[in-house]
Every structure is written in structure tokens, then in C-alpha cells.
Amino acid sequence: MSPSARTVAVLGASSERRKFGNKAVRAFAAQGWRVFPVNPRESMVEGWPAFPTLGAIPEPVSSVTVYVPPPVGLRLLPEIAAVHPEQVWFNPGAESEEIRSAATRLGVPVSFSCSIIAIGSAPRDFPDA
């Protein structure tokens, strides 16, 4: 993936620095990714404009990382499939076997792992304060 193609939507992004949806925004930005926070209750997250839905992002995203509870993630899978990401991470606490089965049916390439670690960072690198 070329550096210019490194775009990520963070589903469940938060302006609360203690939440992993916030740490992910900071981690991806620190690694040089173009970040699209997604949360219907946020307007900005860590200086990035937030979007109410994945479909509201005005350009393609190469990756999606998910920080919402499994029932919400399951509901979002068709929207995730519609943007055709190269990779999708369901982070600890966001995964379920229902999601794995539905993702397989929809052809969504999912990984059940911590996206922050997958890109070479660690959540502890992004303090709560």
C-alpha cells in the first residue's frame, strides 16, 4: 500500500483520550495515516473532522478499524462492505463469531486483533492525559 493510500476510518472514534477509539486516531495519525473518525456524536476528534457514518466520508478509505460493541459492528458490516476496504480490524471487545460469519458472507476481510499494535504502535504510547 502506498503512503498516499493509507487512509483509515475509525468507527467509534472518541474525543475522550482514555478510550481506545481515541488512541487509535492518535496512533494512526502518528504513523502518517490519513484518519477519518466516525462517530455520530462527535464533530472533531484530535483535530480531525468526524463523520456521522462511514458512508459520509467523501473519499475512499483503504482500512477500517472498529471500536464499537459487537451488536453495533454487526449492524455496520453492510456499510463496511460497501466501501470495499483492503483491511478491517475488529479490536478486542468489538469482535464476535456472528461478525466473523457475517463478514465471510459479505466478503469483508476482517482481522480480530488490535489495530494499534498491527500498525507498529502500542496503546500505552498514547496516554490518557
Secondary structure in CASP SS format (residue, H / E / C, confidence):
PFRMAT SS
TARGET T0000
AUTHOR 0000-0000-0000
METHOD secondary structure of the structure
MODEL  1
M C 1.00
S C 1.00
P H 1.00
S H 1.00
A H 1.00
R C 1.00
T E 1.00
V E 1.00
A E 1.00
V E 1.00
L E 1.00
G C 1.00
A C 1.00
S C 1.00
S C 1.00
E C 1.00
R C 1.00
R C 1.00
K C 1.00
F H 1.00
G H 1.00
N H 1.00
K H 1.00
A H 1.00
V H 1.00
R H 1.00
A H 1.00
F H 1.00
A H 1.00
A H 1.00
Q C 1.00
G C 1.00
W C 1.00
R E 1.00
V E 1.00
F E 1.00
P E 1.00
V E 1.00
N C 1.00
P C 1.00
R C 1.00
E C 1.00
S C 1.00
M E 1.00
V E 1.00
E C 1.00
G C 1.00
W E 1.00
P E 1.00
A C 1.00
F E 1.00
P C 1.00
T C 1.00
L H 1.00
G H 1.00
A H 1.00
I C 1.00
P C 1.00
E C 1.00
P C 1.00
V C 1.00
S C 1.00
S E 1.00
V E 1.00
T E 1.00
V E 1.00
Y C 1.00
V C 1.00
P C 1.00
P H 1.00
P H 1.00
V H 1.00
G H 1.00
L H 1.00
R H 1.00
L H 1.00
L H 1.00
P H 1.00
E H 1.00
I H 1.00
A H 1.00
A H 1.00
V C 1.00
H C 1.00
P C 1.00
E C 1.00
Q E 1.00
V E 1.00
W E 1.00
F E 1.00
N C 1.00
P C 1.00
G C 1.00
A C 1.00
E C 1.00
S C 1.00
E H 1.00
E H 1.00
I H 1.00
R H 1.00
S H 1.00
A H 1.00
A H 1.00
T H 1.00
R H 1.00
L H 1.00
G C 1.00
V C 1.00
P C 1.00
V E 1.00
S E 1.00
F C 1.00
S C 1.00
C C 1.00
S H 1.00
I H 1.00
I H 1.00
A H 1.00
I C 1.00
G C 1.00
S C 1.00
A C 1.00
P H 1.00
R H 1.00
D H 1.00
F C 1.00
P C 1.00
D C 1.00
A C 1.00
END
